[in-house]
Amino acid sequence: MKTVEKGKVYLVGAGPGDPELLTVRASNLIQSADFLFHDDLVAPEILQLAHAHTAVQNVGKRSGSKSITQHEINTLLIRHAHAGHSVVRLKVGDPMLFGRAGEEIEALHNASVPFEVVPGITAAFAAAASVQFSLTDRRLASKVIFLTGHRATADEPCWGPLSADATLVIYMPGSDYARLAAQIVESGFGPETPCVVVSNVATPRERTLHTSVGALAQASPLLAPCVILVGNALALKNS
């Protein structure tokens, strides 16, 4: 078993929420780190694994609320690593997908801080497993496209044309399903295209909504964190 090194930062994927879906490496690091800085949406069941001696701090950045900045997070990681501590930066799902890991890696590299990335199960795969649809059923879906529904500014460009033989996975869809549905149609998917919204995947709080792109506009939003799967492959389960 790998040891936990002092003076090092670990960018760790917390997976979708179920502690049993953590990698062994992630579980060991969570239980042995000196400092643990976690996303706002990391499941409480995961945080409960931390040892009593571990200093645990929420450094989440929920949209629309005042919170710690990315620069401040980078500074915390570097400061505690330079002080000789083992530091875990715990991220929902996989740290390398919509997790700002690139900014933290750059900061750690510039500060000459050794680091390790520990992958986790991302919400797309956990959601597909939960609702039992293949994201790449060879009959209808030759590719998967990962997107985010969150836009940093209102004038950010939309996704543009997308291939209709793909399955879309939309992270951080927000609560404006009407805008999102219109954007999906503008990208080339028909209103009849099946979609599934999965909230709090792989936790006791999981909820799902099976619908179509057209009907999504009138649906009541599920609680965050959510992921939305869109594509014709989602119609094949009972065929």
TORTORSE-801222 format. One line per 5 residues: number of its first residue (from 0); their letters; for each residue x, y, z of N, C-alpha, C. Coordinates in steps of 0.05 Angstrom, whole numbers, always signed. Layout:
! TORTORSE-801222
NUM	A	X/Y/Z/X/Y/Z/X/Y/Z; ...
***
This chain:
! TORTORSE-801222
0	MKTVE	+17/-24/+0/+0/+0/+0/+17/+25/+0; +10/+45/-17/+25/+69/-18/+23/+84/+9; +45/+98/+16/+44/+114/+41/+34/+142/+34; +26/+156/+55/+18/+184/+52/+42/+202/+59; +50/+218/+41/+74/+234/+45/+68/+262/+57
5	KGKVY	+85/+271/+74/+83/+297/+85/+93/+318/+65; +83/+342/+67/+92/+363/+48/+82/+359/+20; +60/+345/+17/+49/+338/-10/+19/+343/-11; +9/+350/-34/-19/+355/-39/-30/+333/-56; -54/+323/-48/-67/+302/-63/-94/+313/-73
10	LVGAG	-97/+314/-99/-122/+322/-112/-139/+296/-116; -159/+293/-99/-172/+267/-96/-201/+268/-106; -209/+249/-122/-237/+247/-130/-253/+233/-109; -275/+246/-100/-292/+235/-79/-314/+217/-91; -315/+215/-118/-336/+199/-130/-363/+213/-127
15	PGDPE	-384/+198/-134/-411/+211/-134/-424/+214/-107; -414/+200/-86/-426/+203/-60/-426/+178/-43; -428/+155/-54/-428/+130/-39/-399/+123/-31; -393/+121/-5/-366/+114/+4/-355/+89/-8; -373/+70/-15/-364/+45/-26/-354/+48/-55
20	LLTVR	-360/+71/-67/-350/+76/-94/-324/+92/-95; -313/+97/-71/-286/+110/-70/-265/+89/-79; -243/+99/-90/-221/+81/-94/-208/+76/-67; -193/+54/-66/-179/+48/-41/-159/+70/-34; -146/+80/-54/-126/+102/-50/-140/+127/-38
25	ASNLI	-163/+134/-49/-177/+157/-40/-186/+153/-11; -196/+130/-4/-205/+124/+23/-182/+126/+43; -159/+115/+36/-136/+116/+53/-127/+145/+58; -127/+161/+37/-118/+189/+40/-137/+205/+57; -163/+201/+53/-183/+216/+69/-179/+210/+98
30	QSADF	-173/+185/+104/-171/+176/+132/-145/+183/+145; -125/+192/+130/-99/+196/+142/-87/+224/+137; -100/+241/+122/-89/+267/+116/-89/+285/+141; -70/+304/+141/-69/+324/+163/-90/+345/+158; -93/+354/+133/-113/+374/+125/-130/+364/+102
35	LFHDD	-156/+369/+103/-174/+361/+82/-191/+385/+74; -188/+394/+49/-204/+416/+39/-223/+405/+18; -249/+408/+23/-268/+394/+6/-288/+413/-8; -298/+403/-31/-319/+417/-45/-345/+418/-28; -361/+438/-34/-386/+441/-19/-405/+417/-22
40	LVAPE	-404/+404/-45/-423/+382/-51/-412/+354/-46; -389/+352/-33/-379/+325/-25/-399/+314/-5; -407/+289/-9/-427/+277/+8/-418/+275/+37; -435/+280/+56/-427/+278/+85/-418/+250/+92; -428/+230/+78/-419/+203/+84/-389/+199/+78
45	ILQLA	-379/+214/+59/-351/+213/+52/-334/+228/+74; -344/+251/+81/-329/+267/+101/-327/+254/+128; -347/+237/+134/-346/+223/+160/-323/+202/+162; -311/+197/+140/-288/+178/+140/-262/+191/+150; -262/+218/+151/-237/+232/+160/-231/+225/+189
50	HAHTA	-206/+223/+195/-197/+217/+222/-201/+241/+240; -204/+236/+266/-209/+258/+285/-187/+279/+285; -162/+270/+278/-140/+289/+279/-139/+307/+254; -155/+300/+234/-154/+315/+208/-169/+341/+211; -156/+363/+202/-170/+389/+200/-186/+390/+174
55	VQNVG	-212/+392/+177/-230/+391/+153/-242/+418/+149; -240/+428/+124/-251/+454/+117/-266/+454/+91; -290/+465/+90/-306/+468/+66/-295/+492/+50; -286/+487/+25/-277/+508/+8/-294/+509/-17; -319/+502/-14/-337/+501/-37/-343/+529/-48
60	KRSGS	-350/+529/-74/-357/+555/-87/-383/+552/-101; -405/+552/-86/-432/+549/-98/-438/+574/-114; -451/+570/-137/-458/+592/-154/-478/+610/-140; -473/+637/-142/-491/+656/-131/-487/+663/-102; -467/+651/-88/-462/+656/-60/-433/+664/-56
65	KSITQ	-429/+682/-36/-402/+690/-30/-387/+667/-17; -362/+663/-25/-347/+641/-15/-317/+646/-20; -301/+627/-13/-273/+629/-16/-266/+630/-46; -245/+645/-53/-237/+647/-81/-218/+624/-88; -214/+620/-114/-195/+599/-122/-167/+606/-114
70	HEINT	-160/+631/-115/-133/+640/-106/-129/+633/-77; -149/+637/-61/-147/+631/-32/-144/+601/-27; -158/+585/-43/-155/+556/-41/-127/+548/-48; -116/+559/-70/-89/+552/-78/-69/+559/-56; -73/+582/-44/-55/+591/-22/-56/+572/+2
75	LLIRH	-80/+563/+9/-82/+544/+31/-67/+518/+25; -71/+507/+1/-57/+482/-6/-27/+485/-4; -17/+507/-15/+12/+512/-16/+23/+517/+12; +9/+533/+28/+19/+539/+55/+21/+515/+72; +1/+498/+72/+2/+474/+89/+21/+453/+79
80	AHAGH	+24/+451/+53/+44/+432/+43/+72/+442/+50; +78/+468/+47/+104/+479/+54/+110/+476/+84; +89/+474/+100/+92/+471/+129/+97/+441/+136; +97/+424/+116/+104/+396/+121/+80/+378/+127; +56/+387/+119/+32/+371/+124/+24/+355/+99
85	SVVRL	+9/+334/+103/-4/+320/+81/-31/+333/+77; -36/+340/+52/-60/+356/+46/-77/+342/+24; -102/+338/+31/-121/+327/+11/-140/+349/+1; -141/+353/-25/-161/+371/-37/-182/+352/-49; -205/+350/-36/-225/+330/-42/-246/+343/-60
90	KVGDP	-250/+330/-84/-268/+341/-104/-290/+321/-111; -314/+331/-116/-336/+314/-124/-329/+299/-150; -336/+274/-152/-332/+259/-177/-302/+255/-182; -294/+263/-206/-266/+261/-214/-253/+289/-215; -230/+292/-203/-218/+319/-201/-212/+332/-228
95	MLFGR	-209/+316/-249/-200/+327/-274/-223/+334/-293; -248/+332/-283/-271/+338/-300/-288/+360/-286; -287/+384/-297/-302/+407/-286/-296/+412/-257; -271/+407/-249/-264/+410/-221/-243/+431/-215; -236/+447/-234/-215/+468/-231/-188/+457/-223
100	AGEEI	-184/+431/-228/-158/+419/-222/-135/+432/-237; -141/+441/-261/-119/+453/-277/-107/+478/-264; -124/+494/-252/-115/+518/-238/-98/+511/-213; -107/+491/-199/-92/+483/-175/-66/+469/-182; -66/+453/-203/-42/+440/-212/-21/+461/-220
105	EALHN	-30/+481/-234/-12/+503/-243/+0/+517/-219; -17/+523/-199/-7/+537/-175/+13/+520/-159; +7/+494/-156/+25/+476/-142/+51/+473/-156; +50/+471/-182/+74/+469/-198/+92/+494/-196; +79/+517/-197/+94/+542/-195/+106/+546/-168
110	ASVPF	+94/+534/-147/+104/+536/-120/+122/+513/-112; +128/+496/-132/+146/+473/-127/+135/+454/-105; +109/+451/-105/+96/+433/-86/+91/+406/-99; +101/+384/-89/+95/+358/-101/+65/+351/-97; +54/+338/-117/+25/+332/-116/+20/+306/-131
115	EVVPG	-3/+294/-124/-13/+270/-137/-42/+273/-143; -51/+263/-166/-79/+264/-173/-91/+235/-170; -112/+233/-155/-125/+207/-150/-153/+208/-163; -157/+193/-185/-182/+195/-199/-206/+184/-183; -230/+193/-191/-254/+183/-178/-275/+177/-199
120	ITAAF	-296/+164/-191/-319/+158/-210/-334/+184/-214; -336/+192/-239/-351/+217/-245/-381/+212/-246; -397/+233/-242/-426/+231/-241/-438/+218/-266; -426/+222/-289/-437/+211/-314/-439/+181/-312; -417/+168/-303/-416/+139/-302/-434/+128/-279
125	AAAAS	-434/+143/-257/-451/+134/-235/-481/+136/-242; -488/+158/-256/-516/+161/-264/-524/+140/-285; -507/+134/-304/-513/+114/-324/-516/+86/-311; -499/+81/-291/-502/+55/-276/-528/+54/-261; -536/+77/-249/-560/+77/-232/-585/+73/-249
130	VQFSL	-587/+87/-271/-611/+85/-288/-609/+62/-308; -586/+49/-310/-581/+25/-326/-585/+30/-356; -572/+52/-365/-571/+58/-393/-541/+59/-401; -534/+47/-424/-507/+50/-434/-504/+78/-448; -483/+92/-441/-478/+118/-454/-469/+115/-483
135	TDRRL	-459/+91/-490/-448/+87/-516/-458/+61/-529; -484/+57/-527/-496/+34/-541/-490/+37/-571; -476/+17/-582/-466/+20/-609/-488/+23/-631; -512/+17/-624/-534/+19/-643/-542/+49/-648; -538/+66/-628/-548/+93/-630/-529/+115/-621
140	ASKVI	-508/+107/-606/-490/+128/-595/-461/+120/-599; -448/+135/-616/-420/+129/-622/-400/+145/-605; -411/+164/-590/-394/+181/-574/-408/+193/-550; -393/+202/-531/-404/+216/-508/-392/+244/-507; -409/+264/-502/-399/+292/-500/-405/+302/-472
145	FLTGH	-384/+311/-458/-387/+323/-432/-390/+353/-434; -411/+364/-422/-416/+393/-424/-423/+403/-396; -422/+429/-393/-432/+442/-369/-454/+461/-376; -475/+461/-360/-497/+480/-364/-492/+506/-351; -471/+507/-333/-464/+532/-319/-448/+549/-337
150	RATAD	-455/+575/-338/-439/+594/-354/-429/+616/-335; -403/+622/-338/-391/+642/-320/-403/+670/-326; -410/+676/-351/-422/+701/-358/-446/+696/-376; -465/+715/-376/-489/+711/-391/-484/+712/-421; -463/+725/-430/-458/+727/-458/-438/+705/-468
155	EPCWG	-433/+685/-452/-416/+663/-461/-431/+649/-484; -416/+640/-504/-429/+627/-527/-442/+600/-519; -462/+592/-534/-475/+566/-530/-457/+544/-541; -466/+520/-539/-449/+497/-547/-444/+496/-577; -462/+506/-593/-459/+503/-621/-470/+476/-630
160	PLSAD	-469/+469/-656/-480/+444/-667/-466/+420/-654; -482/+400/-646/-472/+375/-635/-482/+352/-651; -467/+330/-650/-474/+306/-665/-498/+292/-652; -519/+286/-667/-542/+273/-656/-538/+244/-650; -515/+232/-659/-510/+204/-651/-493/+203/-626
165	ATLVI	-493/+224/-611/-478/+225/-586/-497/+224/-562; -487/+215/-539/-501/+219/-514/-488/+243/-500; -505/+262/-493/-496/+286/-479/-497/+281/-449; -477/+290/-435/-477/+290/-405/-473/+318/-397; -494/+330/-384/-493/+358/-377/-490/+360/-347
170	YMPGS	-466/+370/-339/-461/+375/-311/-470/+403/-303; -476/+407/-278/-484/+434/-267/-506/+446/-285; -528/+433/-289/-548/+443/-308/-563/+467/-298; -562/+473/-272/-577/+495/-261/-606/+489/-259; -623/+509/-253/-651/+504/-249/-669/+515/-272
175	DYARL	-657/+528/-291/-672/+538/-314/-673/+517/-336; -691/+497/-332/-693/+475/-351/-704/+485/-378; -720/+506/-378/-730/+515/-404/-708/+526/-421; -690/+542/-410/-667/+552/-425/-649/+529/-435; -645/+509/-416/-628/+487/-423/-640/+470/-446
180	AAQIV	-666/+465/-444/-679/+449/-465/-677/+463/-492; -681/+490/-492/-678/+505/-517/-650/+503/-528; -631/+504/-511/-603/+502/-520/-597/+474/-531; -608/+453/-520/-604/+426/-530/-616/+424/-558; -640/+435/-562/-653/+434/-588/-637/+450/-608
185	ESGFG	-627/+473/-601/-611/+490/-619/-585/+475/-627; -576/+457/-610/-551/+442/-616/-556/+419/-635; -581/+413/-641/-586/+392/-661/-602/+368/-652; -612/+368/-627/-627/+346/-617/-657/+352/-618; -673/+333/-627/-702/+338/-629/-716/+339/-602
190	PETPC	-739/+351/-600/-754/+353/-575/-762/+326/-564; -763/+306/-581/-771/+279/-573/-748/+263/-561; -724/+273/-563/-701/+259/-553/-703/+253/-523; -699/+227/-515/-702/+221/-487/-680/+234/-470; -686/+241/-445/-666/+250/-426/-674/+241/-398
195	VVVSN	-653/+240/-382/-657/+231/-354/-642/+251/-336; -656/+262/-316/-643/+279/-296/-638/+262/-271; -614/+262/-261/-607/+247/-237/-596/+266/-216; -609/+267/-193/-601/+284/-171/-589/+268/-149; -567/+278/-137/-554/+265/-115/-548/+235/-120
200	VATPR	-537/+230/-144/-532/+203/-152/-515/+188/-132; -521/+162/-129/-506/+144/-112/-506/+152/-82; -527/+165/-74/-531/+172/-45/-560/+164/-38; -566/+163/-12/-593/+157/-4/-613/+178/-13; -603/+201/-22/-621/+223/-30/-626/+223/-60
205	ERTLH	-617/+202/-74/-619/+202/-103/-648/+203/-113; -652/+220/-133/-678/+222/-147/-673/+223/-177; -692/+212/-192/-689/+212/-222/-715/+222/-235; -711/+233/-258/-733/+243/-274/-728/+234/-303; -745/+216/-313/-744/+206/-340/-763/+223/-357
210	TSVGA	-753/+236/-377/-770/+254/-393/-759/+256/-421; -767/+277/-436/-756/+283/-462/-746/+311/-462; -730/+318/-482/-720/+345/-483/-743/+366/-484; -764/+360/-500/-786/+379/-501/-801/+382/-475; -805/+360/-461/-820/+361/-435/-802/+372/-413
215	LAQAS	-776/+371/-416/-758/+381/-395/-763/+410/-388; -771/+426/-408/-776/+454/-404/-797/+459/-383; -817/+441/-380/-838/+445/-360/-833/+430/-334; -811/+415/-332/-806/+399/-308/-797/+415/-285; -804/+406/-261/-794/+419/-237/-765/+410/-232
220	PLLAP	-747/+429/-227/-719/+422/-224/-714/+405/-199; -696/+385/-202/-688/+369/-180/-666/+383/-165; -661/+374/-140/-641/+387/-123/-613/+382/-134; -596/+401/-131/-567/+398/-138/-554/+381/-116; -533/+366/-124/-521/+365/-150/-536/+347/-169
225	CVILV	-538/+355/-194/-552/+341/-215/-534/+336/-239; -541/+315/-254/-529/+311/-280/-552/+303/-298; -551/+312/-323/-572/+305/-343/-560/+290/-366; -572/+267/-372/-563/+251/-395/-583/+255/-417; -574/+259/-441/-591/+264/-464/-581/+248/-488
230	GNALA	-600/+234/-501/-592/+220/-525/-611/+196/-532; -610/+188/-556/-628/+166/-565/-621/+139/-553; -597/+136/-544/-589/+111/-531/-605/+106/-505; -616/+128/-494/-631/+125/-469/-659/+113/-473; -666/+107/-498/-692/+95/-504/-689/+65/-508
235	LKNS	-665/+53/-505/-660/+26/-512/-663/+6/-489; -666/+16/-465/-666/-2/-442/-685/-25/-443; -710/-19/-451/-731/-39/-451/-737/-50/-479; -719/-44/-498/-725/-53/-525/-717/-82/-529
***
